[in-house]
Structures are given as C-alpha cells and as structure tokens.
Amino acid sequence: MPHNYQSSALPATTLVVLALATWFLLQFRKARLNTKPLPPGPKGHWLFGPAIPKEHPWLRFEEWIQEYGPVISFRKGRQLTVIVGRYEAAVQILEKEGAATADRPSNIAAGETLSGGMRTLLIPNGERLRKFRKALHSQLRPNIAVEYQPLQQINAQHHMLDLLRDPSNHMAHSQGYAASLILSLTYGIAAHTASNDPIVREVNDSQANLGAALVPGAWMVDSFPILRLIPNYLLELRRQHQMELNLFKSQLQHVRDQMIANKDVKACFGRMLIERQEEYKLTDDEAAYLAGSMFGAGAGTSASAISIMVMAAATFPEAQKKVQEQLDSVVGPNKLPTFQDESILMQVTAFYLETFRWRPVSAGGFAHRATRDIVYDGYIIPAGAAIYGSHWSIARDPAIFPDPERFDPQRWLTADGTKIREDLKVFQFGFGRRVCPGSHVATKSLFINTALMLWSYRILPDKKNPLDTMAFTNTANTHPLPFSVRFEPRRDAKELEKLLQDM
C-alpha cells in the first residue's frame, strides 16, 4: 500500500512543479516582452492623442510612416492604435499573425449602435462571426462563385449599353451594374436595376452612414466609452440603425412571402438563409442583417472600384492602349470578351490590380484587435491594441512597388508578361482571417467590366472638366466624387449595340 501511494503521488507532484515552472516562465517571458518599446509615432495630447485630420486621415498616416517607420503607434485616451503601413510588416503582423489579429476592437458608434452588433465587417471574433462567415462562405467560395459568371456577363453588357446611350452618367451606371448583380445574388431580383431605384438609394444611404461613422475620430465615444451615457448622444445612430434594420427585414420578408406563396423564387442568398436559418442558428434580425449587409457592402465597393478603373483609364492613356491592343489581338472586333478569355487577357487583370493599388477603395483599412502580445522588429504590439492595415500606405511601399506614384500595370506581370505574379499580393479585400468573403465575386466583376469597357470604348479625359484623381468621399470605403470623362466607341455604334444586346 505505501508503495502504491508513493508511485501515484509522484506524478501529481511533478505535474504541479511543471505547472508552476511553466507559469513562472510565461510570466518572465511576458515581463521581457513588456520591456520592449512600442512602435514609434507622433506625440500628442496626453488624453486626445495627436491631431488627426478629419478629411482622409490615411494621407497623414502615410506622412507619419515616412517619418517614423513602417509601423507606428499613438494613444488616444486609453486606446493604443497601431498603423501598419508597409507591405512586409502587413504580411508579418496581419497575415502570419492572423489568429492573433482576427478580432475587432469595440466599436460603439458604427458597430454596436449603428449596426446593432450584426454587421459582419465589425463583429468581434466569436460565435456570431463564425456562424455568419459559415453562411457567407457557403454561397461565395470560389467553386460556387463560378456559377455567377453568366449573371455578371449579362449585367456587364447592360452596363456597356447604358454607357452607349447615356455616357455622361457613367458613375450611376456603375452603381446600377453593382446593384443589379448583388440584388440578384442576395434576393433573387434578376431585373436590370437603375441606380435611382428606391431600394438602391436606401442601401447606398445606409452605406454612406456607415462609412462616415467609421472614419477615425468621427465619434469620440469610441475613444471615451463613458460618453455613451450622455442622453441622446447616440440618438441619430440609433435612428439610422432602425431604418436600416427595417429595410433589410422587409427585403428578406419579401423573399419569404414568395416562398410561402409557392412562387418560383430563384436560388439566392436570402432563400438559402430562410431555408437554413435554424441550421445556422440565426435570429430573424441576424438573417436580415446578414443578407442586407452583404448587399450593401458588395454593391458599394464594386461600384467604386469600377469608377476608379474608369478614372485610371482616362488618366493613363498608354496603359489603356496596352490593354486594348491585347483585347484586339485575343478577342478581335466581332465578338465580346468573356470569362473564357480571362486566362489569356493578362493585361486586363494587371490593369484592374493596379487600380486597386493606385486608389484603394478601403484606403485606411479597418481596425483589427490584437488578442495577445505581438513582437515585430524589436517592438511590441500589446494585446488590446487596435491595428489598422493602411491600404493607402502599404500600396505605396517603395521596396515592393518601385516609383509607387507611377501607374504601372506591368508590375503585376511576370517578366514574359504571360502570367500574374504569384509573389505579389494586393490587400484590397483585407487581411488574414478577416479577408472579405466576397472577394472572388468582386474580382470577377472588375475583370469583366474592365474587359468589356476597354474593348467597347476609348475612355478620354474631358478637357472642359479636368480630372482630380484625389477627389474622393471622406468615408471608410471611399468613392470618387463625380467626375467627367468621354466614352468614344471603338467601333460603329450600331454594330456595338447589336453585339452588346446578344445575351
């Protein structure tokens, strides 16, 4: 008996000793980590932090990146903010440390109040995010996204016809393309939708509200949470949330009503959510918001990206001409470019990738939250820090993109020009585990619209209204301010119209 007692007690004692030793080692390691300095950055008021411009703050961030280094930090109240502004730092911190940066910081204004905690973009890491992303991936993963290409082709041809008939409203036509596609994918609405459709206007308004609320410094409550206790301080955001929720619920209810009436409801995201709502454990509000925010985010960013492509084509005629030369060689004058040509039309792909870099839609990026201490280049990014991958600055890393202010689609191609470089990545759609699940659909939209537009038209500047390529909305996802260009058909207008009508 004594022998048995000792043999059973020894492992337990050893485990205790090992546990204590491990704990002391972890504490020692943490203490050593905490002796490392924070990334350098601008000094500011001890409570309010450095002065950050309300207009396009990412431009000031780039100035600080050039002054202090690839990763900078500053405090505002108790919140430490880290800006990642160069390519390799983004890979090391936001990609390789994806598990530790998958969370979002608390966002009282845009996340909790305006979005009711239900907007996928802003949801903290956890069960709600997992079930939302699972539902999104079921409809947006690459092998499923291929099935949407015929719809993208048809809507893009409608887009080209709109430009032929009314070129002055090109930005509205880009919005119409994006809205038509996403409405069809989300709610099964297959008709060609105009940008002034009431639903589209309401969703665009809600996206504008979101973009304004997400601009750093727009709402002091995100730095000083006690402000939420002030009566009526967040009243306008609550009103906007209720309007948005009512809109999203009404759209999903329309799909549900059609299903109840045994009408032929096209396969779409909304129908899938209704059929599998219990499986995904979604409340009615969650299902409505998931569908609605997919529509809002997808339509707004795609429309902006297409308009940026138009702006680039008018600004850089030699780059546009190079794309058109390949289109003429590969496709020819008598048939439209399609997705079947994508593997050959490398100049088209390189062109839109360079527009992503040149004028990124999400210029300042969205905040991640470090869930543990991260060491980078001798500095510590402590747990709890808000980390922004600044797309504007990362895309201007001179070590990766030589002469970064030069618009050069060839930088995305291999030396022989036949393939897209695999060693170069565009972070347009986010980082790590928070990358946009709709990125495959979005890039296909940019491909087919770029191919069809530059095959159909020569895009020229309007000499009476010079282009300002820095004129963008002051929102988290930016949009070009209205600008004027000329669309000159590259073939007989009647022949072009006939080809575009072949659907």
C-alpha positions as CSV (number, residue, x, y, z in Angstrom):
1,M,0.0,0.0,0.0
2,P,2.7,2.6,0.9
3,H,4.5,1.7,-2.3
4,N,1.3,2.3,-4.4
5,Y,0.7,5.6,-2.6
6,Q,4.1,7.0,-3.4
7,S,4.1,5.9,-7.0
8,S,0.7,7.6,-7.6
9,A,1.7,10.8,-5.8
10,L,4.9,11.3,-7.6
11,P,3.4,12.2,-11.0
12,A,1.0,14.6,-9.4
13,T,3.8,16.4,-7.6
14,T,5.8,16.5,-10.8
15,L,2.8,18.0,-12.6
16,V,2.4,20.7,-10.0
17,V,6.1,21.6,-10.2
18,L,6.0,21.6,-14.0
19,A,2.9,23.8,-14.0
20,L,4.5,26.3,-11.6
21,A,7.7,26.3,-13.7
22,T,5.7,26.9,-16.8
23,W,3.7,29.7,-15.2
24,F,6.9,31.4,-14.0
25,L,8.5,31.1,-17.4
26,L,5.4,32.6,-19.1
27,Q,5.4,35.5,-16.6
28,F,9.2,36.0,-17.2
29,R,8.7,36.0,-20.9
30,K,5.8,38.4,-20.6
31,A,7.8,40.7,-18.4
32,R,10.6,40.6,-21.0
33,L,8.2,41.3,-23.8
34,N,6.7,44.3,-21.9
35,T,10.2,45.8,-21.7
36,K,10.2,46.1,-25.4
37,P,9.2,49.6,-26.7
38,L,6.0,50.4,-28.6
39,P,6.4,51.2,-32.3
40,P,7.4,54.9,-32.6
41,G,4.9,57.5,-33.6
42,P,3.7,61.1,-33.3
43,K,3.3,62.7,-29.9
44,G,0.1,64.4,-28.9
45,H,-2.1,65.5,-26.1
46,W,-2.0,63.0,-23.2
47,L,-5.8,62.5,-23.4
48,F,-6.8,63.3,-27.0
49,G,-3.7,62.0,-28.8
50,P,-2.1,63.5,-31.9
51,A,-4.0,65.7,-34.2
52,I,-5.6,63.5,-36.9
53,P,-7.3,65.3,-39.9
54,K,-11.0,64.6,-40.2
55,E,-10.6,64.5,-44.0
56,H,-8.8,61.5,-45.4
57,P,-6.7,60.7,-42.3
58,W,-4.7,57.9,-44.2
59,L,-2.8,60.7,-46.0
60,R,-1.5,61.9,-42.7
61,F,-0.7,58.3,-41.7
62,E,1.5,58.0,-44.8
63,E,3.4,61.1,-43.8
64,W,4.0,59.6,-40.3
65,I,5.0,56.2,-41.8
66,Q,7.6,58.0,-43.9
67,E,8.9,59.8,-40.8
68,Y,8.8,57.1,-38.1
69,G,8.9,53.8,-40.0
70,P,6.7,51.0,-41.4
71,V,4.7,50.5,-38.1
72,I,3.7,53.5,-36.0
73,S,1.6,53.8,-32.8
74,F,-0.1,56.5,-30.8
75,R,-2.5,56.8,-27.9
76,K,-5.9,58.4,-27.7
77,G,-7.3,58.1,-24.2
78,R,-6.6,54.6,-23.0
79,Q,-6.7,53.2,-26.6
80,L,-3.4,52.3,-28.3
81,T,-3.6,52.5,-32.1
82,V,-1.1,50.9,-34.4
83,I,-0.9,51.7,-38.1
84,V,0.8,49.1,-40.3
85,G,2.0,51.0,-43.4
86,R,4.4,48.8,-45.4
87,Y,4.0,45.5,-47.2
88,E,6.3,43.2,-45.3
89,A,5.0,44.5,-42.0
90,A,1.5,43.7,-43.1
91,V,2.5,40.2,-44.0
92,Q,4.2,39.6,-40.7
93,I,1.6,41.2,-38.4
94,L,-1.8,40.8,-40.1
95,E,-1.2,37.7,-42.3
96,K,1.2,35.5,-40.4
97,E,-0.3,36.6,-37.0
98,G,-3.8,36.2,-38.4
99,A,-5.1,34.2,-35.4
100,A,-4.0,36.9,-33.0
101,T,-5.4,39.7,-35.2
102,A,-8.8,38.2,-36.2
103,D,-10.7,40.2,-33.6
104,R,-12.2,43.6,-33.9
105,P,-11.9,46.3,-31.2
106,S,-15.0,47.5,-29.5
107,N,-16.8,49.9,-31.8
108,I,-19.6,51.6,-30.0
109,A,-20.7,54.0,-32.8
110,A,-20.6,52.1,-36.0
111,G,-20.5,48.5,-34.7
112,E,-22.8,48.4,-31.6
113,T,-25.1,51.3,-32.2
114,L,-25.5,51.8,-36.0
115,S,-25.2,48.1,-36.8
116,G,-26.7,46.6,-33.7
117,G,-23.7,44.3,-33.4
118,M,-24.8,42.4,-36.6
119,R,-22.6,43.8,-39.4
120,T,-20.1,41.1,-40.4
121,L,-17.4,43.6,-41.1
122,L,-17.4,44.8,-37.5
123,I,-18.4,41.8,-35.4
124,P,-15.8,40.8,-32.8
125,N,-14.3,37.3,-33.1
126,G,-16.7,34.7,-31.6
127,E,-19.7,32.6,-32.2
128,R,-21.8,35.1,-34.1
129,L,-18.9,35.8,-36.5
130,R,-18.3,32.1,-37.1
131,K,-21.9,31.4,-38.0
132,F,-22.2,34.5,-40.2
133,R,-19.0,33.7,-42.1
134,K,-20.0,30.0,-42.5
135,A,-23.3,31.1,-44.2
136,L,-21.4,33.6,-46.4
137,H,-18.8,31.1,-47.4
138,S,-21.4,28.6,-48.4
139,Q,-22.5,31.0,-51.2
140,L,-19.3,32.9,-52.0
141,R,-16.5,30.3,-52.1
142,P,-14.6,30.1,-55.4
143,N,-16.3,27.0,-56.8
144,I,-19.7,28.5,-56.2
145,A,-18.7,32.0,-57.4
146,V,-18.0,30.5,-60.8
147,E,-21.8,29.9,-61.2
148,Y,-22.4,33.6,-61.0
149,Q,-20.3,34.5,-64.1
150,P,-23.1,34.3,-66.6
151,L,-25.1,36.8,-64.5
152,Q,-22.0,39.0,-64.2
153,Q,-21.6,38.9,-68.0
154,I,-25.2,39.8,-68.7
155,N,-25.2,42.7,-66.2
156,A,-21.9,44.0,-67.5
157,Q,-23.3,44.0,-71.1
158,H,-26.3,46.0,-69.8
159,H,-23.7,48.4,-68.2
160,M,-22.0,48.9,-71.6
161,L,-25.3,49.6,-73.3
162,D,-26.1,52.2,-70.6
163,L,-22.8,53.9,-71.3
164,L,-23.5,53.9,-75.1
165,R,-26.9,55.5,-74.6
166,D,-26.0,57.9,-71.7
167,P,-22.2,58.2,-71.2
168,S,-22.4,61.3,-69.0
169,N,-24.0,59.3,-66.1
170,H,-21.2,56.7,-66.1
171,M,-20.9,56.6,-62.3
172,A,-24.7,56.0,-61.9
173,H,-24.3,53.1,-64.5
174,S,-21.5,51.6,-62.4
175,Q,-23.8,51.7,-59.4
176,G,-26.6,50.2,-61.5
177,Y,-24.4,47.3,-62.5
178,A,-23.3,46.5,-59.0
179,A,-26.8,46.9,-57.5
180,S,-28.3,44.6,-60.2
181,L,-25.8,41.9,-59.6
182,I,-25.9,41.9,-55.8
183,L,-29.7,42.2,-55.7
184,S,-29.9,39.1,-57.8
185,L,-27.4,37.2,-55.7
186,T,-28.9,38.3,-52.4
187,Y,-32.7,38.4,-53.1
188,G,-33.2,36.8,-56.4
189,I,-34.2,40.0,-58.1
190,A,-33.0,39.4,-61.7
191,A,-34.1,42.6,-63.5
192,H,-31.6,45.3,-64.6
193,T,-31.7,47.8,-61.7
194,A,-31.2,51.5,-62.1
195,S,-29.1,53.4,-59.6
196,N,-32.1,55.6,-58.6
197,D,-34.2,52.6,-57.6
198,P,-35.6,53.3,-54.1
199,I,-34.0,50.2,-52.6
200,V,-30.7,51.0,-54.1
201,R,-30.9,54.6,-52.8
202,E,-31.8,53.4,-49.3
203,V,-28.9,50.9,-49.2
204,N,-26.5,53.5,-50.6
205,D,-27.6,55.9,-47.9
206,S,-27.0,53.3,-45.2
207,Q,-23.6,52.6,-46.6
208,A,-22.8,56.3,-46.5
209,N,-23.9,56.5,-42.9
210,L,-21.6,53.5,-42.1
211,G,-18.6,55.0,-43.9
212,A,-19.0,58.3,-42.1
213,A,-19.3,56.6,-38.7
214,L,-16.1,54.6,-39.3
215,V,-13.8,57.5,-40.2
216,P,-11.2,57.6,-37.3
217,G,-12.2,60.3,-34.8
218,A,-15.8,60.7,-36.2
219,W,-17.3,59.6,-32.9
220,M,-15.4,60.4,-29.6
221,V,-17.4,57.6,-27.9
222,D,-15.1,55.0,-29.4
223,S,-12.1,56.5,-27.6
224,F,-14.1,57.5,-24.5
225,P,-16.9,55.0,-23.9
226,I,-18.3,56.9,-21.0
227,L,-19.8,59.3,-23.5
228,R,-22.4,56.7,-24.3
229,L,-24.1,57.6,-21.0
230,I,-24.9,61.1,-22.3
231,P,-28.6,61.3,-23.1
232,N,-29.4,61.4,-26.8
233,Y,-25.7,61.5,-27.7
234,L,-26.1,58.4,-30.0
235,L,-29.8,59.1,-30.9
236,E,-29.0,59.7,-34.6
237,L,-27.1,56.5,-34.9
238,R,-29.9,54.6,-33.3
239,R,-32.4,56.1,-35.7
240,Q,-30.2,55.1,-38.7
241,H,-29.9,51.6,-37.3
242,Q,-33.7,51.2,-37.1
243,M,-34.2,52.4,-40.6
244,E,-31.5,50.1,-41.9
245,L,-32.9,47.1,-40.0
246,N,-36.4,47.8,-41.2
247,L,-35.1,47.9,-44.8
248,F,-33.2,44.6,-44.5
249,K,-36.1,42.8,-42.8
250,S,-38.6,44.0,-45.5
251,Q,-36.3,42.7,-48.3
252,L,-35.9,39.3,-46.7
253,Q,-39.6,39.1,-45.8
254,H,-40.4,39.6,-49.5
255,V,-38.4,36.5,-50.3
256,R,-40.1,34.6,-47.5
257,D,-43.6,35.7,-48.7
258,Q,-42.8,34.5,-52.2
259,M,-41.7,31.1,-50.8
260,I,-44.8,30.8,-48.7
261,A,-47.0,31.6,-51.8
262,N,-45.2,28.8,-53.7
263,K,-43.9,31.2,-56.3
264,D,-40.7,30.4,-58.2
265,V,-38.0,32.0,-56.1
266,K,-34.7,32.0,-57.8
267,A,-31.7,30.5,-55.9
268,C,-30.2,33.3,-53.9
269,F,-28.5,34.0,-50.6
270,G,-31.8,35.2,-49.0
271,R,-33.6,32.0,-49.9
272,M,-30.7,29.9,-48.6
273,L,-30.8,31.8,-45.2
274,I,-34.5,31.2,-44.8
275,E,-34.2,27.5,-45.6
276,R,-31.3,27.0,-43.3
277,Q,-32.0,29.6,-40.6
278,E,-32.3,27.0,-37.9
279,E,-29.2,25.2,-39.0
280,Y,-27.1,28.4,-38.8
281,K,-29.0,29.4,-35.5
282,L,-29.8,32.8,-36.8
283,T,-32.4,35.1,-35.4
284,D,-34.7,36.9,-37.8
285,D,-32.8,40.2,-37.2
286,E,-29.4,38.4,-37.8
287,A,-30.6,36.7,-41.0
288,A,-31.9,40.1,-42.3
289,Y,-28.7,41.9,-41.4
290,L,-26.5,39.2,-42.9
291,A,-28.3,39.4,-46.2
292,G,-28.6,43.2,-46.2
293,S,-25.0,44.0,-45.3
294,M,-23.9,41.6,-48.0
295,F,-25.8,43.6,-50.5
296,G,-24.7,46.9,-49.1
297,A,-21.0,46.1,-48.9
298,G,-20.9,44.3,-52.3
299,A,-22.7,46.9,-54.3
300,G,-20.9,50.0,-52.9
301,T,-17.4,48.7,-53.1
302,S,-17.8,47.2,-56.6
303,A,-19.3,50.4,-58.0
304,S,-16.5,52.5,-56.5
305,A,-13.8,50.1,-57.9
306,I,-15.3,50.3,-61.4
307,S,-15.4,54.1,-61.3
308,I,-11.8,54.1,-60.2
309,M,-10.9,51.9,-63.2
310,V,-12.6,54.4,-65.5
311,M,-10.7,57.3,-63.8
312,A,-7.4,55.4,-64.3
313,A,-8.1,54.7,-68.0
314,A,-8.8,58.3,-68.7
315,T,-5.7,59.5,-66.8
316,F,-3.2,57.0,-68.2
317,P,-3.9,56.6,-71.9
318,E,-0.8,54.5,-72.7
319,A,-1.8,51.9,-70.1
320,Q,-5.3,51.8,-71.5
321,K,-3.9,51.3,-75.0
322,K,-1.8,48.3,-74.0
323,V,-4.9,46.6,-72.7
324,Q,-6.8,47.4,-75.9
325,E,-4.0,46.0,-78.0
326,Q,-4.3,42.7,-76.3
327,L,-8.1,42.7,-76.5
328,D,-7.9,43.3,-80.2
329,S,-5.3,40.5,-80.6
330,V,-7.0,37.9,-78.5
331,V,-10.7,38.7,-78.9
332,G,-10.9,40.6,-82.1
333,P,-13.6,43.1,-83.3
334,N,-16.5,40.8,-83.9
335,K,-17.1,39.1,-80.6
336,L,-17.3,40.2,-77.0
337,P,-14.7,39.3,-74.4
338,T,-16.0,36.7,-71.9
339,F,-14.7,34.9,-68.9
340,Q,-13.4,32.2,-71.2
341,D,-10.8,34.7,-72.3
342,E,-9.7,35.6,-68.8
343,S,-6.6,33.2,-68.7
344,I,-5.2,35.0,-71.8
345,L,-6.1,38.6,-71.1
346,M,-3.4,39.2,-68.6
347,Q,-3.3,42.9,-69.4
348,V,-6.9,43.3,-68.3
349,T,-6.1,41.6,-64.9
350,A,-2.9,43.6,-64.4
351,F,-4.8,46.8,-65.2
352,Y,-7.5,46.4,-62.6
353,L,-5.0,45.1,-60.0
354,E,-3.0,48.3,-60.4
355,T,-6.2,50.3,-59.9
356,F,-6.7,48.5,-56.6
357,R,-3.2,49.6,-55.6
358,W,-3.3,53.1,-57.1
359,R,-6.6,54.2,-55.4
360,P,-7.7,51.5,-52.9
361,V,-11.4,51.6,-52.0
362,S,-10.7,51.0,-48.3
363,A,-7.9,53.4,-48.2
364,G,-7.4,53.5,-44.4
365,G,-8.3,49.9,-43.7
366,F,-10.5,48.6,-40.9
367,A,-9.3,48.0,-37.3
368,H,-8.2,44.7,-36.0
369,R,-7.6,43.9,-32.4
370,A,-4.5,42.1,-31.0
371,T,-5.6,39.3,-28.7
372,R,-2.1,38.7,-27.5
373,D,1.2,40.5,-27.5
374,I,2.9,40.5,-30.9
375,V,6.6,41.3,-31.4
376,Y,7.7,42.9,-34.6
377,D,11.1,44.1,-35.5
378,G,12.1,44.7,-31.8
379,Y,8.8,46.5,-30.9
380,I,5.8,45.1,-29.1
381,I,2.2,45.4,-30.1
382,P,0.4,44.6,-26.9
383,A,-2.8,42.7,-26.5
384,G,-5.8,45.0,-26.8
385,A,-4.1,47.4,-29.4
386,A,-6.2,48.4,-32.4
387,I,-4.3,47.6,-35.6
388,Y,-5.0,49.2,-38.9
389,G,-3.5,47.9,-42.1
390,S,-3.4,51.2,-44.1
391,H,-4.0,50.1,-47.7
392,W,-3.0,53.5,-49.0
393,S,0.4,53.3,-47.4
394,I,1.0,49.6,-48.0
395,A,0.3,50.1,-51.7
396,R,3.0,52.9,-51.7
397,D,5.8,50.8,-50.2
398,P,8.7,51.7,-52.5
399,A,10.5,48.5,-51.6
400,I,7.7,46.5,-53.2
401,F,6.2,49.0,-55.6
402,P,9.1,51.0,-57.1
403,D,8.1,54.5,-58.1
404,P,4.8,54.0,-56.3
405,E,3.1,57.1,-57.6
406,R,3.5,55.8,-61.2
407,F,0.5,53.9,-62.6
408,D,2.2,50.7,-64.0
409,P,0.0,47.6,-64.5
410,Q,3.1,45.7,-65.8
411,R,4.4,45.5,-62.2
412,W,1.8,42.7,-61.7
413,L,3.1,40.5,-64.5
414,T,5.9,38.0,-64.8
415,A,8.9,39.0,-67.0
416,D,7.4,37.4,-70.1
417,G,4.0,39.1,-69.5
418,T,2.1,35.8,-69.7
419,K,1.1,35.4,-66.0
420,I,0.2,37.3,-62.9
421,R,3.0,37.3,-60.4
422,E,2.3,34.9,-57.5
423,D,4.8,36.6,-55.2
424,L,2.9,39.9,-55.2
425,K,-0.4,40.3,-53.4
426,V,-3.0,43.1,-53.3
427,F,-4.6,43.5,-49.9
428,Q,-7.7,45.3,-51.3
429,F,-10.0,42.8,-49.5
430,G,-8.4,42.8,-46.1
431,F,-6.0,40.6,-44.1
432,G,-5.8,37.1,-42.6
433,R,-9.0,35.6,-41.2
434,R,-10.9,38.9,-41.8
435,V,-10.5,38.9,-45.6
436,C,-13.7,39.7,-47.4
437,P,-15.6,36.5,-48.2
438,G,-16.9,38.1,-51.4
439,S,-13.5,38.9,-52.9
440,H,-13.9,36.2,-55.6
441,V,-17.1,37.7,-56.9
442,A,-15.7,41.2,-56.7
443,T,-12.6,40.5,-58.7
444,K,-14.6,38.7,-61.4
445,S,-16.8,41.8,-61.7
446,L,-13.8,44.0,-62.2
447,F,-12.4,41.7,-64.8
448,I,-15.5,41.5,-67.0
449,N,-16.3,45.2,-66.7
450,T,-12.7,46.2,-67.5
451,A,-12.5,43.8,-70.4
452,L,-15.9,44.9,-71.9
453,M,-15.4,48.6,-71.3
454,L,-11.9,48.9,-72.8
455,W,-13.0,46.6,-75.7
456,S,-16.0,48.8,-76.4
457,Y,-14.7,52.3,-75.7
458,R,-11.7,54.5,-75.7
459,I,-12.0,56.4,-72.4
460,L,-10.8,60.0,-72.8
461,P,-10.4,63.0,-70.4
462,D,-12.9,65.8,-70.6
463,K,-10.8,68.8,-71.4
464,K,-13.5,71.2,-70.1
465,N,-13.6,69.4,-66.8
466,P,-10.2,68.3,-65.7
467,L,-10.0,65.2,-63.6
468,D,-9.0,65.4,-59.9
469,T,-7.7,61.9,-59.1
470,M,-7.6,62.8,-55.4
471,A,-11.2,63.8,-55.1
472,F,-12.9,61.1,-53.0
473,T,-15.6,60.9,-50.4
474,N,-14.5,61.1,-46.8
475,T,-15.8,57.7,-45.8
476,A,-14.2,54.4,-44.7
477,N,-14.9,52.9,-48.1
478,T,-14.2,55.8,-50.4
479,H,-16.0,56.6,-53.7
480,P,-14.7,59.0,-56.4
481,L,-16.5,62.4,-56.3
482,P,-18.4,63.0,-59.5
483,F,-16.1,63.4,-62.5
484,S,-16.4,63.7,-66.2
485,V,-14.8,61.6,-69.0
486,R,-15.7,60.8,-72.6
487,F,-16.6,57.4,-73.9
488,E,-15.6,57.1,-77.6
489,P,-16.9,53.8,-79.2
490,R,-14.1,51.9,-80.7
491,R,-16.3,50.5,-83.5
492,D,-19.5,51.5,-85.2
493,A,-22.1,52.4,-82.5
494,K,-24.9,50.4,-84.1
495,E,-22.7,47.3,-84.5
496,L,-21.5,47.7,-80.9
497,E,-25.1,48.0,-79.7
498,K,-26.1,44.8,-81.6
499,L,-23.2,42.9,-80.1
500,L,-23.9,44.0,-76.6
501,Q,-27.6,43.1,-76.9
502,D,-26.7,39.5,-77.7
503,M,-27.5,38.0,-74.2
